[in-house]
Structure formats: C-alpha cells, structure tokens
Amino acid sequence: MVINLEKRKKRRIRKRIRFGLIISVIVVLSCLIFYINSNSKVKKVSPTNAENSLKKSVATPKKVTLKPKLKSPTADFYKHIYKSDGHKIAYLSFDDGPSANNTPLILKTLDKYNIKATFFIVGNMAIKYPNLVKKELADGHSIGNHSYSHNYKYLYSNTNTFMSDINKCDTILKSILGSNFSTKLVRFPGGSFGGKLKPFRESLNSSGYNYVDWNDLTGDAEGQDIPVSKLLSNLKKNTEGKDHVVILMHDFFTKSTTAQALPQVIEYLKSQKYSFKTLN
C-alpha cells in the first residue's frame, strides 16, 4: 500500500514537471514570435536614404579661404613701380636680415653681377651683425626698416606699439650707420595688405614713413631649405606678364637655398631682359 502511494506521488511530480516545461516552451515561443513580428514592421532604409540622412545629420563645414601667398599692392607709396610701361625692371629685396651665413653670400653674388638690391633690416638682427649692415650700405645697396622685433603679435597689438617698434629700428640703424643716415622706407612684417592694417598704414604715413610691399616672390618664406628648383619655378610663375617686379626674398639664417638660388634668379631675369634697380 505504501509502495503504491509512493508511485502515485512520483507520477504527480513528473506530470507537474512536464506541465511546467510545456508552459515554459509556450512562453519562449510566444516571445520569439512577438520579436519577429516587431522587427518585420521596422521600415527598411535604402543605401541612398541612409546616405542622405547622414548628410543631413552632419553639419556642412564652413569654406576656408586661404590667404594668398602673393597679392598685388594697392595703396603703398611706391605703387607706381608696379606699372606696366613696356620697361622691364626688377627690384630685388631681402627681408629679415642680416644673418652671418646668408647675407655675405648674397652680397658676394650681387657684387659679382654688379647689381644693387634693397635690404629690409630687422633691428634686433642689426645689433648682432652691425658690420654686415655697414657693408650693405657701403656696397651701394638700399636700406629699409623692417621693424625692431618682427613679432607680429606684439607689433600689431596697437598702432602705438607698432610705431614704437619702427622707431626703435630706425634708432638702431642710425647708431650703426651714423646720425646722418636716414631711411623712410619701411616694409611691414608680413606685408601691409588687408583692411585690419589700415590704421597702421595711416600711422606710418603720418609719421613721415613710406611703405612698400611686393608683387613677385620666390616663395622662400614658405619653409626652410626649399629646393632651388622650386624657388626658381615660383619666380618664373610670379614674374610672367609683369613689366616691373618687386621680388620678395629673405636673407635670414634659415634661408640658405635663397642664397644658393640667387645667381640663377639673376640669370633668369636677365634672360627676360630685366634691368635692376633699388627701392629708394
């Protein structure tokens, strides 16, 4: 009797287990069917629509306009030299010097070709190499003022600071070349281009100075050790179609390839029938 009761009890337990398993399977299947039906209702997006949606979600970047490497001067005192009159004249100009390594080489080349150039002197460089400044003047080259510091942030913070820096360079030049030396020729570090510098141009003019920019260049300001071939290519491109060219170059200590390229620069200009003058 006891055995029969135990058997019945075990059968009831097995039935409950089977029933529980069946219920579990039904629940799982129901969830699976619901999931499949839900996904089937999701709207399919074609590749084209997805691409369009992405374009709309990403902001269109603003167009960046790069400052041209070469601009035609419009308002400086020497603007008449850029005229087209059938007479081909080249004005060689060198900024940011003097330097112990490149300025002597440039002076030697100019002497070899009997060509006079214009050197725009930075005051804090003139203090370091006063004898080179003296030699530039003694060799018959023109001397211009290129500020004392050549520090853009400092120079262009306000007109008073700018004029103080220009006058400081003028004082340095007089201390080296003599109190009788005078130059009213200035080149703005970076050029005088743009509306933001209008107050600075006006301050310079009202103080009795004149400024000159350029309309030709070799592109030696774009980096260090630019290949001579690249400097010449830039010069040829920028010289084409112009009668009068004011050529921007640099005799700073990092511009060794400028000194190396100068003989070929001169030879090219001569082959194009240019004569040479200074800015004075």
Order of alpha helices (4+ residues) and beta strands (2+ residues): alpha-alpha-beta-alpha-beta-alpha-alpha-beta-alpha-alpha-beta-alpha-beta-beta-alpha-beta-alpha-beta
